[in-house]
Amino acid sequence: MNIVTLMILGALQGLLEWLPVSSQGMLTLLMTLLGETPSIALDYAIFLHAGTMLSALVYYRNEFKAMIKEGTLLKFAFITTLLTGLIGGALYLLVKDITEIFGTSFILIIGLALLFTGFLQLRKKSKGLRNEPNTQDAVITGLAQSLSIIPGISRSGITTSTLLFSKFNGVTALKLSFILSVPVVLIAQIGLGLLESPALTWEGFWGLMTAFIVGLITIKALTTLAQKINFGKFCIAMGLITLIPTILFLL
């Protein structure tokens, strides 16, 4: 994959990461439609998350400093990340096997996952008052977040919705979701490195840096937009657009 293509994909990652629409699913789908194998497309999509991880780290730097210095949220982040890493890692290997077995038919799974994300978004409530997570919240959130390794299931969408269902207020839920993205994506990048991902190239680096710059520029505006607009219908529409032509083609 050339530098220009990866920079465009990086820019899309920088925009879509802050919206509950599954940037991983969208990028995997786009690359697959452009002729990339689903397995490699998935690796690239996960790799580009490192760029927006850095954006979140810079934007929420004060929160991270407080978390490390005072220990606030540290236990919550540790338990959540541990569960996500263990279960998400196993799911990643399963998803990779599925993409290699089913090839482009894997697009059907992305479509179904987008429908799931959409319906989840439509059902979420934001009237809670809680601000401080406990161990139970960490376990539930970690289990939910691990599902986001499936392209089409939005990580920010499923973690935010899980916290909202647990009676957290909308602002806290969204902030916790993006704070959690940093350790989770970091572990994912370490895993990809150990597995010798094809995305770990000079061209991939430029895509990652584009994701970082665009993500840092857009994070404030798009997270604010995500609080005001429910993207459930958008995800459902994208899921249907993905499913219907694919089913007709396979028939």
C-alpha positions in Angstrom: 0.0 0.0 0.0 1.5 3.4 -1.0 2.1 6.5 1.1 -0.7 8.6 -0.4 -3.3 5.8 0.2 -2.1 5.3 3.8 -2.2 9.0 4.5 -5.7 9.2 3.3 -6.6 6.3 5.5 -4.8 7.9 8.4 -6.8 11.1 7.9 -10.1 9.1 7.9 -8.9 7.3 11.1 -8.2 10.7 12.7 -11.8 11.8 11.9 -13.7 8.6 12.6 -12.0 7.6 15.9 -13.9 10.2 17.9 -17.3 9.2 16.6 -19.1 6.0 17.7 -19.1 4.5 14.2 -16.2 2.0 14.3 -13.3 3.5 12.5 -11.7 0.1 12.4 -14.8 -1.4 10.6 -15.0 1.5 8.2 -11.3 1.3 7.3 -11.2 -2.5 7.0 -14.3 -2.3 4.8 -12.8 0.4 2.6 -9.5 -1.3 2.1 -11.2 -4.6 1.3 -13.3 -2.9 -1.3 -10.1 -1.4 -2.8 -8.7 -4.9 -3.3 -6.7 -5.5 -0.1 -7.1 -8.9 1.6 -9.4 -8.6 4.7 -6.7 -10.0 7.0 -4.1 -7.4 6.0 -6.7 -4.6 5.9 -7.6 -5.5 9.5 -3.9 -5.2 10.5 -3.6 -1.8 8.9 -6.8 -0.6 10.5 -5.6 -1.6 14.0 -2.1 -0.1 13.3 -3.5 3.3 12.4 -5.2 3.5 15.8 -1.8 4.2 17.2 -2.0 7.6 15.7 -5.2 8.5 17.4 -4.0 6.9 20.6 -1.2 9.5 20.6 -3.8 12.2 19.9 -5.8 11.1 23.0 -2.7 10.9 25.1 -1.8 14.5 24.2 -5.3 15.9 24.5 -6.0 14.1 27.9 -2.5 14.6 29.2 -3.7 16.3 32.4 -6.0 13.4 33.2 -3.3 10.9 32.6 -0.9 12.8 34.8 -3.5 12.9 37.6 -4.2 9.2 37.1 -0.5 8.3 37.5 0.3 10.8 40.2 -2.7 10.3 42.4 -3.7 6.8 41.5 -7.2 7.9 40.4 -8.7 5.6 37.8 -5.5 3.5 37.7 -7.2 0.3 39.1 -10.1 0.8 36.8 -7.9 1.2 33.7 -5.7 -1.7 34.7 -8.5 -4.2 35.2 -10.3 -3.0 32.0 -7.2 -3.2 29.9 -6.2 -6.6 31.3 -9.5 -8.2 30.4 -9.6 -6.4 27.0 -6.1 -7.6 26.2 -6.7 -11.2 27.2 -10.1 -11.7 25.6 -9.6 -9.2 22.7 -6.3 -10.9 21.8 -8.0 -14.3 21.6 -10.8 -12.8 19.5 -8.2 -11.1 17.2 -6.6 -14.4 16.4 -10.1 -15.9 15.7 -11.1 -13.0 13.5 -7.8 -13.3 11.6 -8.6 -17.0 10.9 -12.1 -16.1 9.8 -10.9 -13.4 7.4 -8.4 -15.9 5.8 -11.1 -18.6 5.5 -13.9 -16.5 4.2 -12.0 -13.8 2.3 -14.2 -11.0 1.0 -17.3 -12.7 2.5 -15.9 -11.3 5.8 -17.6 -8.1 4.8 -20.9 -9.7 5.9 -19.5 -9.8 9.5 -18.6 -6.1 9.3 -22.1 -5.3 8.1 -23.7 -7.3 11.0 -21.3 -5.7 13.5 -22.3 -2.2 12.2 -25.9 -3.0 12.7 -25.1 -4.1 16.3 -23.2 -0.9 16.9 -26.2 1.1 15.5 -28.8 -0.6 17.6 -26.6 -0.2 20.7 -26.3 3.5 20.1 -30.0 4.0 19.7 -30.7 2.3 23.0 -28.1 4.2 25.1 -29.2 6.6 27.8 -27.3 9.5 29.1 -29.2 10.5 32.3 -26.9 9.0 34.9 -25.1 10.9 37.6 -22.1 8.6 38.4 -18.5 9.8 38.0 -16.3 7.3 39.8 -16.0 3.7 38.4 -15.5 0.7 40.7 -14.2 -2.8 40.1 -17.5 -4.2 38.8 -17.5 -1.3 36.2 -14.0 -2.3 35.2 -14.9 -5.9 34.7 -18.0 -5.2 32.7 -16.3 -2.5 30.6 -13.3 -4.7 29.9 -15.5 -7.5 28.7 -17.5 -5.2 26.5 -14.5 -3.4 25.1 -12.9 -6.7 24.0 -15.7 -7.1 21.5 -14.4 -4.0 19.6 -11.7 -6.1 18.0 -14.4 -7.2 15.6 -14.5 -4.7 12.7 -17.8 -2.9 12.8 -18.2 -2.8 16.6 -17.1 0.7 17.7 -14.7 0.6 20.7 -15.8 4.1 21.8 -19.4 3.3 21.1 -19.5 0.0 23.1 -17.5 1.3 26.1 -19.4 4.6 26.3 -22.8 2.7 26.0 -21.7 0.2 28.7 -20.8 3.1 31.1 -24.0 4.9 30.3 -26.0 1.7 31.0 -24.2 1.7 34.3 -25.6 5.1 35.1 -22.5 7.3 34.4 -23.2 10.7 33.0 -22.4 11.3 29.3 -19.4 13.5 29.7 -17.6 11.1 32.2 -18.5 8.1 30.0 -17.0 9.6 26.9 -13.9 10.8 28.7 -13.3 7.4 30.3 -13.8 5.7 27.0 -11.0 7.7 25.3 -8.7 7.4 28.3 -9.1 3.7 28.1 -8.2 3.8 24.4 -4.5 4.6 25.1 -3.5 1.4 27.1 -5.7 -0.8 24.9 -4.2 0.5 21.6 -0.7 0.3 23.1 -1.1 -3.3 23.9 -2.6 -3.9 20.4 0.5 -2.3 18.8 2.8 -4.5 20.9 0.9 -7.5 19.8 1.0 -6.5 16.2 4.8 -6.0 16.5 5.3 -9.5 17.9 3.2 -10.9 15.1 5.2 -9.0 12.5 2.3 -7.0 11.1 2.6 -6.0 7.4 1.5 -2.5 8.5 4.8 -1.9 10.3 6.5 -0.1 7.4 7.8 3.3 6.5 4.6 4.0 4.5 2.6 2.8 7.5 4.4 5.4 9.7 3.2 8.2 7.5 -0.4 7.0 7.8 0.1 6.8 11.5 1.4 10.4 11.7 -1.5 11.6 9.6 -3.9 10.0 11.9 -2.2 11.6 14.9 -2.2 15.1 13.4 -5.8 15.0 12.1 -7.0 13.3 15.3 -5.4 16.0 17.5 -7.0 18.8 15.4 -10.5 17.2 15.4 -10.8 15.5 18.8 -12.4 18.4 20.6 -15.0 19.3 17.9 -15.9 15.7 17.1 -16.2 14.4 20.7 -18.5 17.4 21.3 -20.5 16.4 18.2 -20.6 12.8 19.4 -22.3 13.9 22.7 -25.0 15.9 20.8 -25.8 13.5 17.9 -26.8 9.8 18.1 -25.0 8.0 15.3 -27.1 4.9 15.7 -29.0 5.4 12.5 -25.8 6.1 10.5 -24.3 2.8 11.7 -27.5 0.9 10.8 -27.6 2.5 7.4 -23.9 1.7 6.7 -24.5 -1.9 7.9 -27.4 -2.3 5.5 -25.4 -0.7 2.6 -22.7 -3.2 3.4 -24.9 -6.3 3.8 -27.4 -6.0 0.9 -25.0 -5.7 -2.1 -22.7 -8.3 -0.5 -25.5 -10.8 -0.1 -26.8 -10.2 -3.6 -23.2 -10.6 -5.0 -22.8 -13.9 -3.1 -26.1 -15.2 -4.4 
